[in-house]
Amino acid sequence: MQFASGRWLAAMRYRDFRLLWTGEFISAAGTEMFFVSLNWQMYLLTHSALALGLIGLARSLPIILFSLLGGTFADAHNRKKILYVTQSIMILCSLLLAFSTFTHLVTPPLMYLLTGLDAASQPGRQEGPGQRLEYLRNTLADCQHHRPCHSGLFDREHWCRGSV
């Protein structure tokens, strides 16, 4: 990255790149809010450090168990559909936590289950952004060097023509 010349922000001129990073930011913020509220609620219910530690275990264990499987699955299937499914799982977990809290039905086992469900969807969700960014980097390089552009995940021809 060339910080002095400002070229490191050149990708922000492209609508698709801005949409990608806006969506990633909103998703990351929502995920962190979910886990902060989950931990806070577990503390209010149990006043136990062990229960908070088990939330961390319920979050980490599915990621460890499903990371290779999730990455392989993401490589073999449509990443856009995978992101729709995993984001839907996150939303459903958040809504179920909110509903169970408002109806006073929330219990520590339910919270462990919600944590595990959300964490199990994470490996497939994490696989997508890296490849999209690599593709975007190649697209920008093609456009800067005036090489022929190809269509793919993003409309590279549209970008190479200079229309934003």
C-alpha positions in Angstrom: 0.0 0.0 0.0 1.2 3.5 -0.8 0.0 5.7 2.0 1.8 8.8 0.9 0.2 9.1 -2.5 -3.3 8.2 -1.4 -3.6 5.3 -3.9 -4.6 2.9 -1.1 -8.0 4.5 -1.2 -8.4 4.1 -4.9 -10.7 1.1 -4.6 -13.2 3.2 -2.6 -14.2 4.8 -5.9 -15.9 1.6 -7.0 -19.5 1.1 -5.9 -19.2 -2.7 -5.5 -16.2 -2.3 -3.2 -17.9 0.3 -1.1 -21.0 -2.0 -0.8 -18.7 -5.0 0.1 -17.0 -3.1 2.9 -20.3 -1.5 4.2 -21.9 -4.9 4.4 -18.8 -6.4 6.1 -18.8 -3.6 8.6 -22.5 -3.9 9.4 -22.2 -7.7 9.7 -19.1 -7.5 12.0 -20.8 -4.9 14.2 -24.0 -7.0 14.5 -22.0 -10.1 15.3 -20.1 -8.3 18.1 -23.3 -6.8 19.5 -24.8 -10.3 19.5 -21.9 -11.8 21.5 -21.6 -8.8 23.9 -25.3 -9.0 24.7 -25.1 -12.8 25.0 -22.2 -12.6 27.5 -23.9 -9.8 29.4 -27.2 -11.7 29.6 -25.4 -14.9 30.7 -23.7 -12.9 33.5 -27.0 -11.4 34.6 -28.6 -14.9 34.7 -25.9 -16.8 36.4 -23.3 -14.5 37.9 -20.8 -17.2 37.1 -17.4 -16.9 35.4 -17.7 -20.6 34.4 -20.9 -19.9 32.5 -19.2 -17.1 30.6 -16.2 -19.4 29.9 -18.6 -22.0 28.5 -20.1 -19.3 26.1 -16.5 -18.9 24.8 -16.2 -22.7 24.4 -19.6 -22.9 22.7 -18.4 -20.2 20.3 -14.9 -21.7 19.6 -15.7 -25.4 19.4 -17.9 -25.3 16.3 -15.4 -23.0 14.5 -12.6 -25.5 15.2 -14.7 -28.5 14.2 -16.2 -27.0 11.1 -13.4 -24.8 9.7 -12.1 -27.3 7.2 -15.5 -28.5 6.2 -16.8 -25.0 5.9 -13.9 -23.9 3.8 -14.3 -26.9 1.5 -18.0 -26.4 1.2 -17.5 -22.7 0.4 -15.0 -23.5 -2.3 -17.4 -26.0 -3.9 -20.6 -23.9 -3.8 -21.9 -20.4 -4.6 -20.5 -18.0 -2.1 -23.3 -15.5 -2.4 -25.9 -18.2 -1.4 -23.7 -19.3 1.4 -23.5 -15.7 2.7 -27.3 -15.4 2.5 -27.8 -18.6 4.5 -25.1 -17.8 7.1 -26.4 -14.2 7.5 -29.9 -15.6 7.9 -28.7 -18.0 10.6 -27.2 -15.0 12.4 -30.4 -13.0 12.2 -32.5 -15.9 13.4 -30.2 -16.5 16.4 -30.4 -12.8 17.3 -34.2 -12.8 16.9 -34.6 -16.0 19.0 -32.4 -14.5 21.7 -34.5 -11.3 21.7 -37.8 -13.2 21.7 -36.7 -15.5 24.5 -35.4 -12.6 26.6 -38.6 -10.6 26.2 -40.8 -13.5 27.1 -38.5 -14.5 30.0 -37.9 -17.9 28.5 -34.1 -17.5 28.1 -32.0 -20.2 29.8 -28.2 -20.8 29.8 -28.6 -24.0 27.6 -30.6 -22.0 25.0 -27.8 -19.4 25.0 -25.2 -22.1 24.5 -27.2 -23.5 21.6 -27.6 -20.1 20.0 -23.9 -19.4 20.3 -23.0 -22.8 18.8 -25.4 -22.3 15.9 -24.1 -18.9 15.1 -20.5 -20.1 15.4 -21.0 -23.1 13.2 -22.0 -20.9 10.3 -18.9 -18.8 10.7 -16.3 -20.8 8.7 -18.4 -20.6 5.5 -19.0 -16.9 6.1 -15.3 -16.2 6.7 -14.2 -17.9 3.5 -15.9 -15.4 1.1 -14.5 -11.9 1.8 -10.8 -12.9 1.2 -11.4 -14.3 -2.2 -13.6 -11.3 -3.2 -10.8 -8.9 -2.1 -8.2 -10.9 -4.1 -10.4 -10.8 -7.1 -10.9 -7.1 -6.6 -7.2 -6.5 -6.4 -6.7 -8.4 -9.7 -9.5 -6.4 -11.3 -7.9 -3.1 -10.3 -4.5 -4.3 -11.5 -6.1 -5.2 -14.9 -7.7 -1.8 -15.2 -4.6 0.1 -14.3 -2.5 -1.8 -16.8 -5.2 -1.6 -19.5 -5.2 -5.4 -19.9 -8.4 -7.1 -21.3 -10.9 -7.6 -18.5 -13.1 -10.6 -18.0 -16.4 -10.9 -16.2 -16.8 -12.8 -13.0 -17.9 -12.2 -9.4 -17.8 -8.4 -10.1 -18.4 -6.8 -13.4 -14.8 -6.2 -14.4 -15.7 -5.0 -17.9 -17.8 -2.3 -16.3 -15.0 -1.1 -14.1 -12.4 -1.2 -16.9 -14.5 1.1 -19.1 -14.1 3.7 -16.3 -17.8 4.0 -15.4 -18.5 4.1 -11.6 
